[in-house]
């Protein structure tokens, strides 16, 4: 029973930190994609900009950047603590 609990809830090794690395890459790509789409929207619709769409885009950019930063921070903490 002790082995089962150790396997299920015990500490992971350093290779598990790659999860945070991959997620941070995914959110960085999402951030770049959202930034590009926001710039393209502003260039195409420069005459009639919808404030709601721009505000939503900025909020999505902020969320993607925060998710990228948090996962990068977690990866750094994970990899440094298990060094």
HTML snippet that shows the backbone in 3Dmol.js (N, CA, C, O; Angstrom):
<script src="https://3Dmol.org/build/3Dmol-min.js"></script>
<div id="view" style="width:600px;height:400px;position:relative"></div>
<script>
const pdb = `
ATOM      1  N   UNK A   1       0.825  -1.197   0.000  1.00  0.00           N
ATOM      2  CA  UNK A   1       0.000   0.000   0.000  1.00  0.00           C
ATOM      3  C   UNK A   1       0.869   1.262   0.000  1.00  0.00           C
ATOM      4  O   UNK A   1       0.526   2.258  -0.637  1.00  0.00           O
ATOM      5  N   UNK A   2       1.968   1.212   0.700  1.00  0.00           N
ATOM      6  CA  UNK A   2       2.866   2.361   0.761  1.00  0.00           C
ATOM      7  C   UNK A   2       3.480   2.643  -0.618  1.00  0.00           C
ATOM      8  O   UNK A   2       3.635   3.803  -0.998  1.00  0.00           O
ATOM      9  N   UNK A   3       3.829   1.592  -1.366  1.00  0.00           N
ATOM     10  CA  UNK A   3       4.374   1.788  -2.708  1.00  0.00           C
ATOM     11  C   UNK A   3       3.359   2.430  -3.642  1.00  0.00           C
ATOM     12  O   UNK A   3       3.710   3.273  -4.468  1.00  0.00           O
ATOM     13  N   UNK A   4       2.108   2.033  -3.510  1.00  0.00           N
ATOM     14  CA  UNK A   4       1.052   2.613  -4.341  1.00  0.00           C
ATOM     15  C   UNK A   4       0.915   4.102  -4.054  1.00  0.00           C
ATOM     16  O   UNK A   4       0.820   4.903  -4.984  1.00  0.00           O
ATOM     17  N   UNK A   5       0.903   4.480  -2.787  1.00  0.00           N
ATOM     18  CA  UNK A   5       0.787   5.891  -2.438  1.00  0.00           C
ATOM     19  C   UNK A   5       2.009   6.678  -2.889  1.00  0.00           C
ATOM     20  O   UNK A   5       1.886   7.818  -3.337  1.00  0.00           O
ATOM     21  N   UNK A   6       3.177   6.079  -2.773  1.00  0.00           N
ATOM     22  CA  UNK A   6       4.396   6.744  -3.215  1.00  0.00           C
ATOM     23  C   UNK A   6       4.379   6.941  -4.725  1.00  0.00           C
ATOM     24  O   UNK A   6       4.775   7.996  -5.221  1.00  0.00           O
ATOM     25  N   UNK A   7       3.926   5.934  -5.453  1.00  0.00           N
ATOM     26  CA  UNK A   7       3.859   6.054  -6.916  1.00  0.00           C
ATOM     27  C   UNK A   7       2.830   7.086  -7.364  1.00  0.00           C
ATOM     28  O   UNK A   7       3.054   7.809  -8.335  1.00  0.00           O
ATOM     29  N   UNK A   8       1.712   7.154  -6.665  1.00  0.00           N
ATOM     30  CA  UNK A   8       0.653   8.071  -7.077  1.00  0.00           C
ATOM     31  C   UNK A   8       0.876   9.503  -6.612  1.00  0.00           C
ATOM     32  O   UNK A   8       0.542  10.444  -7.332  1.00  0.00           O
ATOM     33  N   UNK A   9       1.435   9.682  -5.419  1.00  0.00           N
ATOM     34  CA  UNK A   9       1.505  11.018  -4.833  1.00  0.00           C
ATOM     35  C   UNK A   9       2.915  11.467  -4.469  1.00  0.00           C
ATOM     36  O   UNK A   9       3.086  12.552  -3.913  1.00  0.00           O
ATOM     37  N   UNK A  10       3.898  10.680  -4.762  1.00  0.00           N
ATOM     38  CA  UNK A  10       5.275  11.030  -4.435  1.00  0.00           C
ATOM     39  C   UNK A  10       5.832  12.076  -5.373  1.00  0.00           C
ATOM     40  O   UNK A  10       5.208  12.417  -6.378  1.00  0.00           O
ATOM     41  N   UNK A  11       6.996  12.580  -5.046  1.00  0.00           N
ATOM     42  CA  UNK A  11       7.598  13.614  -5.908  1.00  0.00           C
ATOM     43  C   UNK A  11       8.007  13.050  -7.265  1.00  0.00           C
ATOM     44  O   UNK A  11       8.365  11.880  -7.397  1.00  0.00           O
ATOM     45  N   UNK A  12       7.943  13.911  -8.252  1.00  0.00           N
ATOM     46  CA  UNK A  12       8.331  13.536  -9.608  1.00  0.00           C
ATOM     47  C   UNK A  12       9.795  13.903  -9.832  1.00  0.00           C
ATOM     48  O   UNK A  12      10.366  14.691  -9.078  1.00  0.00           O
ATOM     49  N   UNK A  13      10.388  13.336 -10.855  1.00  0.00           N
ATOM     50  CA  UNK A  13      11.774  13.670 -11.161  1.00  0.00           C
ATOM     51  C   UNK A  13      11.819  14.900 -12.078  1.00  0.00           C
ATOM     52  O   UNK A  13      10.786  15.464 -12.440  1.00  0.00           O
ATOM     53  N   UNK A  14      13.036  15.296 -12.439  1.00  0.00           N
ATOM     54  CA  UNK A  14      13.230  16.532 -13.208  1.00  0.00           C
ATOM     55  C   UNK A  14      12.616  16.462 -14.604  1.00  0.00           C
ATOM     56  O   UNK A  14      12.292  17.499 -15.182  1.00  0.00           O
ATOM     57  N   UNK A  15      12.452  15.282 -15.144  1.00  0.00           N
ATOM     58  CA  UNK A  15      11.882  15.170 -16.489  1.00  0.00           C
ATOM     59  C   UNK A  15      10.423  15.620 -16.537  1.00  0.00           C
ATOM     60  O   UNK A  15       9.913  15.923 -17.615  1.00  0.00           O
ATOM     61  N   UNK A  16       9.753  15.670 -15.410  1.00  0.00           N
ATOM     62  CA  UNK A  16       8.360  16.135 -15.384  1.00  0.00           C
ATOM     63  C   UNK A  16       8.273  17.645 -15.580  1.00  0.00           C
ATOM     64  O   UNK A  16       7.196  18.165 -15.872  1.00  0.00           O
ATOM     65  N   UNK A  17       9.376  18.346 -15.426  1.00  0.00           N
ATOM     66  CA  UNK A  17       9.383  19.808 -15.606  1.00  0.00           C
ATOM     67  C   UNK A  17       9.153  20.195 -17.067  1.00  0.00           C
ATOM     68  O   UNK A  17       8.793  21.337 -17.354  1.00  0.00           O
ATOM     69  N   UNK A  18       9.355  19.269 -17.975  1.00  0.00           N
ATOM     70  CA  UNK A  18       9.186  19.556 -19.399  1.00  0.00           C
ATOM     71  C   UNK A  18       7.742  19.963 -19.709  1.00  0.00           C
ATOM     72  O   UNK A  18       7.486  20.644 -20.703  1.00  0.00           O
ATOM     73  N   UNK A  19       6.808  19.548 -18.864  1.00  0.00           N
ATOM     74  CA  UNK A  19       5.403  19.930 -19.020  1.00  0.00           C
ATOM     75  C   UNK A  19       5.267  21.453 -19.032  1.00  0.00           C
ATOM     76  O   UNK A  19       4.620  22.009 -19.920  1.00  0.00           O
ATOM     77  N   UNK A  20       5.869  22.125 -18.058  1.00  0.00           N
ATOM     78  CA  UNK A  20       5.784  23.579 -17.975  1.00  0.00           C
ATOM     79  C   UNK A  20       6.497  24.238 -19.150  1.00  0.00           C
ATOM     80  O   UNK A  20       6.065  25.286 -19.630  1.00  0.00           O
ATOM     81  N   UNK A  21       7.573  23.639 -19.610  1.00  0.00           N
ATOM     82  CA  UNK A  21       8.297  24.166 -20.761  1.00  0.00           C
ATOM     83  C   UNK A  21       7.428  24.126 -22.015  1.00  0.00           C
ATOM     84  O   UNK A  21       7.351  25.109 -22.753  1.00  0.00           O
ATOM     85  N   UNK A  22       6.779  22.999 -22.252  1.00  0.00           N
ATOM     86  CA  UNK A  22       5.926  22.855 -23.436  1.00  0.00           C
ATOM     87  C   UNK A  22       4.709  23.773 -23.384  1.00  0.00           C
ATOM     88  O   UNK A  22       4.320  24.353 -24.397  1.00  0.00           O
ATOM     89  N   UNK A  23       4.114  23.903 -22.210  1.00  0.00           N
ATOM     90  CA  UNK A  23       2.956  24.783 -22.072  1.00  0.00           C
ATOM     91  C   UNK A  23       3.367  26.239 -22.274  1.00  0.00           C
ATOM     92  O   UNK A  23       2.616  27.015 -22.866  1.00  0.00           O
ATOM     93  N   UNK A  24       4.555  26.621 -21.787  1.00  0.00           N
ATOM     94  CA  UNK A  24       4.998  28.003 -21.996  1.00  0.00           C
ATOM     95  C   UNK A  24       5.255  28.276 -23.474  1.00  0.00           C
ATOM     96  O   UNK A  24       4.988  29.380 -23.948  1.00  0.00           O
ATOM     97  N   UNK A  25       5.765  27.300 -24.205  1.00  0.00           N
ATOM     98  CA  UNK A  25       5.944  27.461 -25.649  1.00  0.00           C
ATOM     99  C   UNK A  25       4.594  27.647 -26.336  1.00  0.00           C
ATOM    100  O   UNK A  25       4.450  28.508 -27.204  1.00  0.00           O
ATOM    101  N   UNK A  26       3.605  26.840 -25.949  1.00  0.00           N
ATOM    102  CA  UNK A  26       2.275  26.939 -26.556  1.00  0.00           C
ATOM    103  C   UNK A  26       1.647  28.306 -26.302  1.00  0.00           C
ATOM    104  O   UNK A  26       1.050  28.891 -27.206  1.00  0.00           O
ATOM    105  N   UNK A  27       1.775  28.816 -25.083  1.00  0.00           N
ATOM    106  CA  UNK A  27       1.193  30.124 -24.787  1.00  0.00           C
ATOM    107  C   UNK A  27       1.976  31.263 -25.436  1.00  0.00           C
ATOM    108  O   UNK A  27       1.394  32.295 -25.766  1.00  0.00           O
ATOM    109  N   UNK A  28       3.279  31.095 -25.624  1.00  0.00           N
ATOM    110  CA  UNK A  28       4.041  32.128 -26.338  1.00  0.00           C
ATOM    111  C   UNK A  28       3.602  32.181 -27.795  1.00  0.00           C
ATOM    112  O   UNK A  28       3.454  33.266 -28.358  1.00  0.00           O
ATOM    113  N   UNK A  29       3.395  31.032 -28.404  1.00  0.00           N
ATOM    114  CA  UNK A  29       2.906  30.990 -29.781  1.00  0.00           C
ATOM    115  C   UNK A  29       1.518  31.613 -29.863  1.00  0.00           C
ATOM    116  O   UNK A  29       1.227  32.352 -30.803  1.00  0.00           O
ATOM    117  N   UNK A  30       0.661  31.325 -28.889  1.00  0.00           N
ATOM    118  CA  UNK A  30      -0.677  31.919 -28.860  1.00  0.00           C
ATOM    119  C   UNK A  30      -0.585  33.438 -28.711  1.00  0.00           C
ATOM    120  O   UNK A  30      -1.336  34.176 -29.348  1.00  0.00           O
ATOM    121  N   UNK A  31       0.338  33.901 -27.866  1.00  0.00           N
ATOM    122  CA  UNK A  31       0.528  35.339 -27.675  1.00  0.00           C
ATOM    123  C   UNK A  31       0.951  36.014 -28.978  1.00  0.00           C
ATOM    124  O   UNK A  31       0.415  37.062 -29.338  1.00  0.00           O
ATOM    125  N   UNK A  32       1.908  35.418 -29.681  1.00  0.00           N
ATOM    126  CA  UNK A  32       2.374  35.986 -30.950  1.00  0.00           C
ATOM    127  C   UNK A  32       1.250  35.983 -31.985  1.00  0.00           C
ATOM    128  O   UNK A  32       1.074  36.963 -32.710  1.00  0.00           O
ATOM    129  N   UNK A  33       0.496  34.898 -32.060  1.00  0.00           N
ATOM    130  CA  UNK A  33      -0.623  34.816 -32.993  1.00  0.00           C
ATOM    131  C   UNK A  33      -1.677  35.875 -32.684  1.00  0.00           C
ATOM    132  O   UNK A  33      -2.174  36.541 -33.593  1.00  0.00           O
ATOM    133  N   UNK A  34      -2.019  36.032 -31.408  1.00  0.00           N
ATOM    134  CA  UNK A  34      -3.014  37.033 -31.024  1.00  0.00           C
ATOM    135  C   UNK A  34      -2.513  38.455 -31.291  1.00  0.00           C
ATOM    136  O   UNK A  34      -3.283  39.314 -31.720  1.00  0.00           O
ATOM    137  N   UNK A  35      -1.247  38.698 -31.042  1.00  0.00           N
ATOM    138  CA  UNK A  35      -0.676  40.013 -31.317  1.00  0.00           C
ATOM    139  C   UNK A  35      -0.737  40.328 -32.804  1.00  0.00           C
ATOM    140  O   UNK A  35      -1.098  41.437 -33.197  1.00  0.00           O
ATOM    141  N   UNK A  36      -0.384  39.354 -33.625  1.00  0.00           N
ATOM    142  CA  UNK A  36      -0.454  39.544 -35.076  1.00  0.00           C
ATOM    143  C   UNK A  36      -1.871  39.782 -35.560  1.00  0.00           C
ATOM    144  O   UNK A  36      -2.108  40.657 -36.393  1.00  0.00           O
ATOM    145  N   UNK A  37      -2.811  39.011 -35.042  1.00  0.00           N
ATOM    146  CA  UNK A  37      -4.196  39.182 -35.486  1.00  0.00           C
ATOM    147  C   UNK A  37      -4.765  40.522 -35.024  1.00  0.00           C
ATOM    148  O   UNK A  37      -5.567  41.133 -35.730  1.00  0.00           O
ATOM    149  N   UNK A  38      -4.352  40.981 -33.839  1.00  0.00           N
ATOM    150  CA  UNK A  38      -4.815  42.291 -33.366  1.00  0.00           C
ATOM    151  C   UNK A  38      -4.258  43.420 -34.239  1.00  0.00           C
ATOM    152  O   UNK A  38      -4.977  44.361 -34.575  1.00  0.00           O
ATOM    153  N   UNK A  39      -3.005  43.326 -34.596  1.00  0.00           N
ATOM    154  CA  UNK A  39      -2.385  44.343 -35.459  1.00  0.00           C
ATOM    155  C   UNK A  39      -3.042  44.318 -36.839  1.00  0.00           C
ATOM    156  O   UNK A  39      -3.339  45.374 -37.398  1.00  0.00           O
ATOM    157  N   UNK A  40      -3.269  43.141 -37.387  1.00  0.00           N
ATOM    158  CA  UNK A  40      -3.922  43.037 -38.699  1.00  0.00           C
ATOM    159  C   UNK A  40      -5.330  43.617 -38.649  1.00  0.00           C
ATOM    160  O   UNK A  40      -5.748  44.315 -39.572  1.00  0.00           O
ATOM    161  N   UNK A  41      -6.067  43.330 -37.567  1.00  0.00           N
ATOM    162  CA  UNK A  41      -7.418  43.886 -37.435  1.00  0.00           C
ATOM    163  C   UNK A  41      -7.372  45.416 -37.410  1.00  0.00           C
ATOM    164  O   UNK A  41      -8.177  46.083 -38.060  1.00  0.00           O
ATOM    165  N   UNK A  42      -6.418  45.957 -36.651  1.00  0.00           N
ATOM    166  CA  UNK A  42      -6.322  47.415 -36.563  1.00  0.00           C
ATOM    167  C   UNK A  42      -5.925  48.038 -37.893  1.00  0.00           C
ATOM    168  O   UNK A  42      -6.386  49.131 -38.220  1.00  0.00           O
ATOM    169  N   UNK A  43      -5.078  47.362 -38.668  1.00  0.00           N
ATOM    170  CA  UNK A  43      -4.679  47.898 -39.978  1.00  0.00           C
ATOM    171  C   UNK A  43      -5.809  47.814 -40.995  1.00  0.00           C
ATOM    172  O   UNK A  43      -6.017  48.747 -41.771  1.00  0.00           O
ATOM    173  N   UNK A  44      -6.534  46.713 -40.995  1.00  0.00           N
ATOM    174  CA  UNK A  44      -7.617  46.537 -41.971  1.00  0.00           C
ATOM    175  C   UNK A  44      -8.795  47.457 -41.657  1.00  0.00           C
ATOM    176  O   UNK A  44      -9.377  48.052 -42.564  1.00  0.00           O
ATOM    177  N   UNK A  45      -9.142  47.574 -40.391  1.00  0.00           N
ATOM    178  CA  UNK A  45     -10.318  48.352 -39.990  1.00  0.00           C
ATOM    179  C   UNK A  45      -9.920  49.686 -39.360  1.00  0.00           C
ATOM    180  O   UNK A  45     -10.514  50.106 -38.367  1.00  0.00           O
ATOM    181  N   UNK A  46      -8.934  50.340 -39.923  1.00  0.00           N
ATOM    182  CA  UNK A  46      -8.440  51.580 -39.313  1.00  0.00           C
ATOM    183  C   UNK A  46      -9.483  52.696 -39.346  1.00  0.00           C
ATOM    184  O   UNK A  46      -9.452  53.589 -38.500  1.00  0.00           O
ATOM    185  N   UNK A  47     -10.393  52.661 -40.297  1.00  0.00           N
ATOM    186  CA  UNK A  47     -11.405  53.707 -40.392  1.00  0.00           C
ATOM    187  C   UNK A  47     -12.567  53.509 -39.446  1.00  0.00           C
ATOM    188  O   UNK A  47     -13.155  54.487 -38.985  1.00  0.00           O
ATOM    189  N   UNK A  48     -12.910  52.284 -39.147  1.00  0.00           N
ATOM    190  CA  UNK A  48     -14.084  51.999 -38.305  1.00  0.00           C
ATOM    191  C   UNK A  48     -13.730  50.950 -37.254  1.00  0.00           C
ATOM    192  O   UNK A  48     -14.164  49.801 -37.334  1.00  0.00           O
ATOM    193  N   UNK A  49     -12.950  51.356 -36.287  1.00  0.00           N
ATOM    194  CA  UNK A  49     -12.497  50.441 -35.240  1.00  0.00           C
ATOM    195  C   UNK A  49     -13.608  50.259 -34.209  1.00  0.00           C
ATOM    196  O   UNK A  49     -14.174  51.226 -33.700  1.00  0.00           O
ATOM    197  N   UNK A  50     -13.903  49.001 -33.919  1.00  0.00           N
ATOM    198  CA  UNK A  50     -14.883  48.653 -32.901  1.00  0.00           C
ATOM    199  C   UNK A  50     -14.150  48.534 -31.565  1.00  0.00           C
ATOM    200  O   UNK A  50     -13.279  47.680 -31.405  1.00  0.00           O
ATOM    201  N   UNK A  51     -14.501  49.382 -30.619  1.00  0.00           N
ATOM    202  CA  UNK A  51     -13.810  49.418 -29.334  1.00  0.00           C
ATOM    203  C   UNK A  51     -13.970  48.111 -28.566  1.00  0.00           C
ATOM    204  O   UNK A  51     -13.053  47.706 -27.852  1.00  0.00           O
ATOM    205  N   UNK A  52     -15.094  47.457 -28.694  1.00  0.00           N
ATOM    206  CA  UNK A  52     -15.322  46.193 -27.993  1.00  0.00           C
ATOM    207  C   UNK A  52     -14.378  45.106 -28.507  1.00  0.00           C
ATOM    208  O   UNK A  52     -13.848  44.322 -27.719  1.00  0.00           O
ATOM    209  N   UNK A  53     -14.169  45.055 -29.803  1.00  0.00           N
ATOM    210  CA  UNK A  53     -13.270  44.055 -30.382  1.00  0.00           C
ATOM    211  C   UNK A  53     -11.821  44.335 -29.964  1.00  0.00           C
ATOM    212  O   UNK A  53     -11.078  43.408 -29.643  1.00  0.00           O
ATOM    213  N   UNK A  54     -11.426  45.591 -29.969  1.00  0.00           N
ATOM    214  CA  UNK A  54     -10.065  45.950 -29.568  1.00  0.00           C
ATOM    215  C   UNK A  54      -9.849  45.636 -28.093  1.00  0.00           C
ATOM    216  O   UNK A  54      -8.803  45.098 -27.729  1.00  0.00           O
ATOM    217  N   UNK A  55     -10.805  45.958 -27.248  1.00  0.00           N
ATOM    218  CA  UNK A  55     -10.691  45.674 -25.819  1.00  0.00           C
ATOM    219  C   UNK A  55     -10.613  44.177 -25.566  1.00  0.00           C
ATOM    220  O   UNK A  55      -9.813  43.724 -24.747  1.00  0.00           O
ATOM    221  N   UNK A  56     -11.432  43.414 -26.258  1.00  0.00           N
ATOM    222  CA  UNK A  56     -11.386  41.959 -26.129  1.00  0.00           C
ATOM    223  C   UNK A  56     -10.033  41.423 -26.574  1.00  0.00           C
ATOM    224  O   UNK A  56      -9.484  40.526 -25.933  1.00  0.00           O
ATOM    225  N   UNK A  57      -9.495  41.952 -27.650  1.00  0.00           N
ATOM    226  CA  UNK A  57      -8.182  41.529 -28.122  1.00  0.00           C
ATOM    227  C   UNK A  57      -7.080  41.837 -27.134  1.00  0.00           C
ATOM    228  O   UNK A  57      -6.178  41.025 -26.929  1.00  0.00           O
ATOM    229  N   UNK A  58      -7.145  43.004 -26.521  1.00  0.00           N
ATOM    230  CA  UNK A  58      -6.123  43.380 -25.529  1.00  0.00           C
ATOM    231  C   UNK A  58      -6.226  42.475 -24.305  1.00  0.00           C
ATOM    232  O   UNK A  58      -5.204  42.059 -23.759  1.00  0.00           O
ATOM    233  N   UNK A  59      -7.426  42.169 -23.875  1.00  0.00           N
ATOM    234  CA  UNK A  59      -7.611  41.267 -22.729  1.00  0.00           C
ATOM    235  C   UNK A  59      -7.088  39.872 -23.062  1.00  0.00           C
ATOM    236  O   UNK A  59      -6.451  39.233 -22.225  1.00  0.00           O
ATOM    237  N   UNK A  60      -7.351  39.400 -24.272  1.00  0.00           N
ATOM    238  CA  UNK A  60      -6.837  38.084 -24.673  1.00  0.00           C
ATOM    239  C   UNK A  60      -5.313  38.089 -24.740  1.00  0.00           C
ATOM    240  O   UNK A  60      -4.673  37.114 -24.345  1.00  0.00           O
ATOM    241  N   UNK A  61      -4.729  39.170 -25.233  1.00  0.00           N
ATOM    242  CA  UNK A  61      -3.267  39.306 -25.246  1.00  0.00           C
ATOM    243  C   UNK A  61      -2.703  39.259 -23.834  1.00  0.00           C
ATOM    244  O   UNK A  61      -1.714  38.571 -23.577  1.00  0.00           O
ATOM    245  N   UNK A  62      -3.326  39.984 -22.928  1.00  0.00           N
ATOM    246  CA  UNK A  62      -2.875  40.003 -21.543  1.00  0.00           C
ATOM    247  C   UNK A  62      -2.958  38.606 -20.926  1.00  0.00           C
ATOM    248  O   UNK A  62      -2.022  38.167 -20.259  1.00  0.00           O
ATOM    249  N   UNK A  63      -4.068  37.909 -21.145  1.00  0.00           N
ATOM    250  CA  UNK A  63      -4.227  36.562 -20.599  1.00  0.00           C
ATOM    251  C   UNK A  63      -3.187  35.593 -21.163  1.00  0.00           C
ATOM    252  O   UNK A  63      -2.621  34.791 -20.421  1.00  0.00           O
ATOM    253  N   UNK A  64      -2.937  35.665 -22.457  1.00  0.00           N
ATOM    254  CA  UNK A  64      -1.954  34.769 -23.063  1.00  0.00           C
ATOM    255  C   UNK A  64      -0.559  35.065 -22.534  1.00  0.00           C
ATOM    256  O   UNK A  64       0.218  34.141 -22.295  1.00  0.00           O
ATOM    257  N   UNK A  65      -0.228  36.357 -22.345  1.00  0.00           N
ATOM    258  CA  UNK A  65       1.089  36.701 -21.817  1.00  0.00           C
ATOM    259  C   UNK A  65       1.248  36.242 -20.368  1.00  0.00           C
ATOM    260  O   UNK A  65       2.299  35.723 -19.992  1.00  0.00           O
ATOM    261  N   UNK A  66       0.222  36.431 -19.565  1.00  0.00           N
ATOM    262  CA  UNK A  66       0.287  35.986 -18.165  1.00  0.00           C
ATOM    263  C   UNK A  66       0.420  34.474 -18.090  1.00  0.00           C
ATOM    264  O   UNK A  66       1.189  33.966 -17.274  1.00  0.00           O
ATOM    265  N   UNK A  67      -0.313  33.745 -18.923  1.00  0.00           N
ATOM    266  CA  UNK A  67      -0.200  32.282 -18.932  1.00  0.00           C
ATOM    267  C   UNK A  67       1.200  31.848 -19.354  1.00  0.00           C
ATOM    268  O   UNK A  67       1.759  30.914 -18.779  1.00  0.00           O
ATOM    269  N   UNK A  68       1.767  32.518 -20.350  1.00  0.00           N
ATOM    270  CA  UNK A  68       3.142  32.226 -20.767  1.00  0.00           C
ATOM    271  C   UNK A  68       4.117  32.488 -19.626  1.00  0.00           C
ATOM    272  O   UNK A  68       4.977  31.657 -19.334  1.00  0.00           O
ATOM    273  N   UNK A  69       3.982  33.642 -18.985  1.00  0.00           N
ATOM    274  CA  UNK A  69       4.909  34.019 -17.921  1.00  0.00           C
ATOM    275  C   UNK A  69       4.806  33.070 -16.722  1.00  0.00           C
ATOM    276  O   UNK A  69       5.826  32.669 -16.161  1.00  0.00           O
ATOM    277  N   UNK A  70       3.594  32.716 -16.334  1.00  0.00           N
ATOM    278  CA  UNK A  70       3.404  31.825 -15.189  1.00  0.00           C
ATOM    279  C   UNK A  70       4.011  30.458 -15.470  1.00  0.00           C
ATOM    280  O   UNK A  70       4.685  29.897 -14.606  1.00  0.00           O
ATOM    281  N   UNK A  71       3.786  29.918 -16.648  1.00  0.00           N
ATOM    282  CA  UNK A  71       4.349  28.603 -16.963  1.00  0.00           C
ATOM    283  C   UNK A  71       5.861  28.661 -17.110  1.00  0.00           C
ATOM    284  O   UNK A  71       6.548  27.699 -16.767  1.00  0.00           O
ATOM    285  N   UNK A  72       6.389  29.763 -17.611  1.00  0.00           N
ATOM    286  CA  UNK A  72       7.844  29.910 -17.673  1.00  0.00           C
ATOM    287  C   UNK A  72       8.436  29.993 -16.269  1.00  0.00           C
ATOM    288  O   UNK A  72       9.486  29.412 -15.992  1.00  0.00           O
ATOM    289  N   UNK A  73       7.757  30.714 -15.394  1.00  0.00           N
ATOM    290  CA  UNK A  73       8.195  30.817 -14.001  1.00  0.00           C
ATOM    291  C   UNK A  73       8.134  29.456 -13.307  1.00  0.00           C
ATOM    292  O   UNK A  73       9.057  29.089 -12.580  1.00  0.00           O
ATOM    293  N   UNK A  74       7.064  28.717 -13.526  1.00  0.00           N
ATOM    294  CA  UNK A  74       6.941  27.387 -12.929  1.00  0.00           C
ATOM    295  C   UNK A  74       8.007  26.433 -13.463  1.00  0.00           C
ATOM    296  O   UNK A  74       8.535  25.611 -12.714  1.00  0.00           O
ATOM    297  N   UNK A  75       8.322  26.537 -14.743  1.00  0.00           N
ATOM    298  CA  UNK A  75       9.391  25.705 -15.299  1.00  0.00           C
ATOM    299  C   UNK A  75      10.729  26.044 -14.655  1.00  0.00           C
ATOM    300  O   UNK A  75      11.503  25.151 -14.311  1.00  0.00           O
ATOM    301  N   UNK A  76      10.998  27.335 -14.493  1.00  0.00           N
ATOM    302  CA  UNK A  76      12.251  27.751 -13.859  1.00  0.00           C
ATOM    303  C   UNK A  76      12.325  27.247 -12.428  1.00  0.00           C
ATOM    304  O   UNK A  76      13.368  26.754 -11.999  1.00  0.00           O
ATOM    305  N   UNK A  77      11.236  27.363 -11.689  1.00  0.00           N
ATOM    306  CA  UNK A  77      11.212  26.905 -10.307  1.00  0.00           C
ATOM    307  C   UNK A  77      11.383  25.393 -10.230  1.00  0.00           C
ATOM    308  O   UNK A  77      12.110  24.887  -9.375  1.00  0.00           O
ATOM    309  N   UNK A  78      10.720  24.683 -11.114  1.00  0.00           N
ATOM    310  CA  UNK A  78      10.791  23.228 -11.114  1.00  0.00           C
ATOM    311  C   UNK A  78      12.205  22.749 -11.456  1.00  0.00           C
ATOM    312  O   UNK A  78      12.761  21.895 -10.766  1.00  0.00           O
ATOM    313  N   UNK A  79      12.771  23.296 -12.508  1.00  0.00           N
ATOM    314  CA  UNK A  79      14.075  22.830 -12.933  1.00  0.00           C
ATOM    315  C   UNK A  79      15.181  23.211 -11.954  1.00  0.00           C
ATOM    316  O   UNK A  79      16.126  22.444 -11.767  1.00  0.00           O
ATOM    317  N   UNK A  80      15.079  24.391 -11.322  1.00  0.00           N
ATOM    318  CA  UNK A  80      16.105  24.816 -10.366  1.00  0.00           C
ATOM    319  C   UNK A  80      15.997  24.063  -9.040  1.00  0.00           C
ATOM    320  O   UNK A  80      17.009  23.802  -8.389  1.00  0.00           O
ATOM    321  N   UNK A  81      14.791  23.719  -8.646  1.00  0.00           N
ATOM    322  CA  UNK A  81      14.620  23.047  -7.357  1.00  0.00           C
ATOM    323  C   UNK A  81      15.018  21.578  -7.430  1.00  0.00           C
ATOM    324  O   UNK A  81      15.362  20.980  -6.410  1.00  0.00           O
ATOM    325  N   UNK A  82      14.978  20.998  -8.606  1.00  0.00           N
ATOM    326  CA  UNK A  82      15.344  19.579  -8.756  1.00  0.00           C
ATOM    327  C   UNK A  82      16.719  19.395  -9.352  1.00  0.00           C
ATOM    328  O   UNK A  82      17.065  18.289  -9.766  1.00  0.00           O
ATOM    329  N   UNK A  83      17.507  20.439  -9.405  1.00  0.00           N
ATOM    330  CA  UNK A  83      18.846  20.367 -10.023  1.00  0.00           C
ATOM    331  C   UNK A  83      19.793  19.484  -9.250  1.00  0.00           C
ATOM    332  O   UNK A  83      20.949  19.325  -9.643  1.00  0.00           O
TER     333      UNK A  83
END
`;
const viewer = $3Dmol.createViewer("view");
viewer.addModel(pdb, "pdb");
viewer.setStyle({}, {cartoon: {color: "spectrum"}});
viewer.zoomTo();
viewer.render();
</script>
